[in-house]
Amino acid sequence: MEIKDEEDRGRVAEEIQGASLEVGRDDHCSTENPKKLPTLPSENGNSVLVFFNLLTENHESRFVTCTKEDRISNLPEHLIGSILKQLPVQDAARMSILSRQWRYIWTTMTALVLNYQFSKRFAKEGASGRNEFIRIVNDIIIRRNGPITNFSLHIPEEIDSLQEVDQWILFFSRNSGREHTFTKSNQPYELPNDVFSCSKLTTLQLKNCIFMPPLQFEGFPNLYDLSLKNIDFRANSCGTVVSLPRLRKLSLFECKNLFNFNIKARILEELVVSTCFDAILLRLMESPCLSMVSIYFWKPVEDYVQLEGVNLSRMLSILPKLRCLVIDGHFLKFLCADQVPKWLPGAINSLRSLLLPNFQLSDLDQLHGILCLLRNSPNLLSLRMNHVVSKEYYLFLLIHTYGTRVGH
Amino acid sequence: MSKKTLTLMSKDKQLFNIEEHLAVQSVTIRNMVKEDGASSVIPLPRVDSETLALVIEYLNRQQAPEEDEDYVKKFVDERGEIPTLLELAQAALDLDIKKLMDAACMKVADLIKDFTLEEVREALRIENDRTPEEEKAIRDEFQWAF
């Protein structure tokens, strides 16, 4: 085969590379494609590899000159990658059969999503089902070629021994991971220390885990979005201040022992708290940049231990930049359990948008609280109130409010 | 002051005008403008006129930034034919308009996700260059995925 120009060189290189990759796996491939092998410039295995690399780096340029017909049958790998990353991992793996060009692209995806749907499909009951699930995940992870920056993992209840899971997390933490979603069904999972060594993390979502950082843990220096659901902050993490210097959004849902979660987040802008009843609430709000705060209790507060010194005027006094406040009737009632003053020490000048879900007009405490909020918010532009709503509708409102510019 | 206009030329030599401040949403065009001022016609030898018209329609949109995500989704939804979407994705890749490319690829993925492999090959015009033995070997290797 003669190499005529740059375009052909690129193609030859690609074919050679395809062939060479098959050789390692599968002997019959190499004997079927012997015609490509004589074009190799050297007998030395190492230099051949270098040659491949140099040419494959250029091979994208071949798409610049090819014709439309050519292009349709040979999509650029970049587009194939963009299509594959939208598919569940098993479908992406399945696509490797389409053609030689498609063979390995799925292994280079930077996102690895083994979510609830994945575990529902592949985790079967019994020991053999469990082993099969572990085998499949190991198979996927071993084939990875290149960094994984985004890793989602749902551990199904069938997995009772968590050794493998710890290893998967270790693999991810060594892989310069940036986004991590981690959920566990039934029994809570104690996060291994490797999670806390992922210093490049920018987004972390945890569900049903025990959060107990090692003593020397100082924080996640790059984290900007943290979402914790059903997390138990065990006592011995007490005293460790978790430094989150870049955190902008913090969401807490049904977390236990929150008072052990001692954070320092100076530029936090958005806080969402649902069904957490710890006295920590005000401490969490000690971030001078907080502009969106949503707190909802969903249940009447009588059932819970009274939080000392938490009231409406104190809460508002530590939120100088508050623009958007979402507060449900139960929490508002709780904040107004003491006497609500007619005028707060300072007006809430920054407040533009107020959303009051789960509100009962018949409750005098709630009514007083709302009147106090309205009276003290001279710059309020938008107000929404709902007389007891479902969780789903509330979430819809929440998204709607944050998704639209305030004041529209 | 009148706004500066650029002229783009499709593969089939049709000319399209677009205001420069809108055209530079394409990183490729932005770099061209930066380099030589791009006063003359910018040729796009791989983009046909139908696709370029779509790209220009997209670049000319008047959405507020926060409505943009919905707009680009709707934009590709309305052009739900796979060949058109692939052309659009390809053009967006060449012109480096990331949002448009991602949305078009997402739509393609959405359309092919329930296809059989043969249907995917047909829809994306992929030539099967494997022997049945090779295909079987891959099938055995990834039994779990099939």
Chai-1 contact restraints between the chains, C-beta under 6 A:
chainA,res_idxA,chainB,res_idxB,connection_type,confidence,min_distance_angstrom,max_distance_angstrom,comment,restraint_id
A,D26,B,A137,contact,1.0,0.0,6.0,A-B,restraint_1
A,I72,B,R125,contact,1.0,0.0,6.0,A-B,restraint_2
A,S73,B,R125,contact,1.0,0.0,6.0,A-B,restraint_3
A,S73,B,E127,contact,1.0,0.0,6.0,A-B,restraint_4
A,L79,B,A89,contact,1.0,0.0,6.0,A-B,restraint_5
A,S82,B,C105,contact,1.0,0.0,6.0,A-B,restraint_6
A,I83,B,C105,contact,1.0,0.0,6.0,A-B,restraint_7
A,I83,B,V108,contact,1.0,0.0,6.0,A-B,restraint_8
A,I83,B,A109,contact,1.0,0.0,6.0,A-B,restraint_9
A,Q86,B,M106,contact,1.0,0.0,6.0,A-B,restraint_10
A,Q86,B,A109,contact,1.0,0.0,6.0,A-B,restraint_11
A,L87,B,A109,contact,1.0,0.0,6.0,A-B,restraint_12
A,L87,B,K113,contact,1.0,0.0,6.0,A-B,restraint_13
A,Q90,B,A145,contact,1.0,0.0,6.0,A-B,restraint_14
A,A93,B,F142,contact,1.0,0.0,6.0,A-B,restraint_15
A,A93,B,A145,contact,1.0,0.0,6.0,A-B,restraint_16
A,R94,B,A145,contact,1.0,0.0,6.0,A-B,restraint_17
A,I97,B,E135,contact,1.0,0.0,6.0,A-B,restraint_18
A,I97,B,I138,contact,1.0,0.0,6.0,A-B,restraint_19
A,L98,B,R121,contact,1.0,0.0,6.0,A-B,restraint_20
A,L98,B,I126,contact,1.0,0.0,6.0,A-B,restraint_21
A,S99,B,I126,contact,1.0,0.0,6.0,A-B,restraint_22
A,S99,B,D129,contact,1.0,0.0,6.0,A-B,restraint_23
A,R100,B,D129,contact,1.0,0.0,6.0,A-B,restraint_24
A,I136,B,W144,contact,1.0,0.0,6.0,A-B,restraint_25
